[in-house]
Amino acid sequence: MNTVINLDIVQTIFLSLVQSVGLTKDEIMSERNEDGQYCWFIDQDVSMNSTFNQDLRALVSLVEFFNRSRPSGDDVTACCALMRAGFDALRLSSLFKDICSDVDKVLCRDKRFSWPSLPEGYQIPQHFVTAGAEAMKRLNCLDEATGRDGLVLWKSATREIEVMEKDRIDAIMKTLIEMAEGIGVTREEMAKAKDENDHFEWRIDYNSSLGDRLERYLDQLLLSVEVHRIATHKNDQLAAYHALKDVGAHARSISELFGDIKADAHKVSIFDERFAWPDIPDDYRFPEHLVMSGGC
């Protein structure tokens, strides 16, 4: 089943939470610039879903543009494209890190929110999980995505769906593998255990599909959001607490996935001197108009 990805519902549950303790949207937006326990990270004035779609589209398009630029010998443009892809991955990582931070705020740091103590070994009742899965089925638009192995992205502005094939996401990983092989780095080296003191380490898990993992993490995140919503409606604070905690855990997994992409993209384009790139001229202008159009 293709899950329709609409991250605006994450913003909706946080608005519901703050309203439940007597706060308004304007009040929490005014607290975004504060330090300490009252700082909010999610921007309620900007669609999280539109931001995600835009940055994901830019990330995959820049990697595709990188692969089109290299055969033409335009190494400056290729290097800049990969650098920019890394920054888009960083923005995506930060988007989901903001979810983690606000989950932690609501569950732990902000004493305006109160929760019951979670018993050791507690599990969310299965009927909530089943109800959440059924709710997701009702929200899914399958006809336009049938037979396509991709992420089904909801376009908030037009209320349409867009299918992004997972092959386009996996192309990020394949591109970095090809670059590594070009300087004699083997797949075994890329897959070795992480060592934080090794500046040549690779961060992405090159033994599994990036597209599959991203789809799975997003499915888990959205299911946890639905379970939290249903448990809150049924006034089951334990289940609502646990489901919101799961939202934070799945958001962290997605943040780390994009953080790994950023690290490896910038490793190749900036930090690892084994990859030789020409100096970027001071007057260089990146051809933004060619990235999305498919030109080179």
Number of C-alpha atoms within 10 A of each C-alpha: 10 21 23 24 24 22 22 18 17 18 19 13 17 19 16 16 15 17 13 11 11 10 14 14 15 10 11 20 17 13 15 15 12 11 9 10 14 19 19 23 21 23 14 18 10 11 17 21 20 18 16 22 21 14 19 20 16 18 28 22 22 26 27 23 23 24 18 18 19 15 10 10 10 14 18 17 22 25 24 20 27 28 22 21 28 27 20 24 26 21 21 25 24 19 22 22 22 19 24 24 19 20 23 16 20 23 18 14 16 15 12 14 14 13 13 8 9 13 8 6 5 10 12 17 12 9 10 22 20 13 16 21 17 13 15 16 15 8 12 16 17 15 8 12 20 11 9 13 16 21 23 23 21 23 17 16 9 7 7 11 19 16 16 20 14 19 16 19 24 17 18 24 24 16 16 21 16 14 14 19 13 11 11 10 13 13 14 10 12 20 15 13 11 11 11 8 7 8 10 17 19 24 22 22 15 18 11 11 17 24 21 17 15 18 20 14 18 23 19 17 26 24 24 26 25 27 29 29 22 20 24 19 11 12 11 14 18 21 24 25 23 20 27 26 20 21 25 24 19 23 26 21 20 25 23 20 21 24 23 20 27 26 21 23 29 19 23 23 21 17 14 14 11 12 14 13 15 10 9 13 8 6 6 9 10 14 12 10 10 13 20 14 10 11 11 16
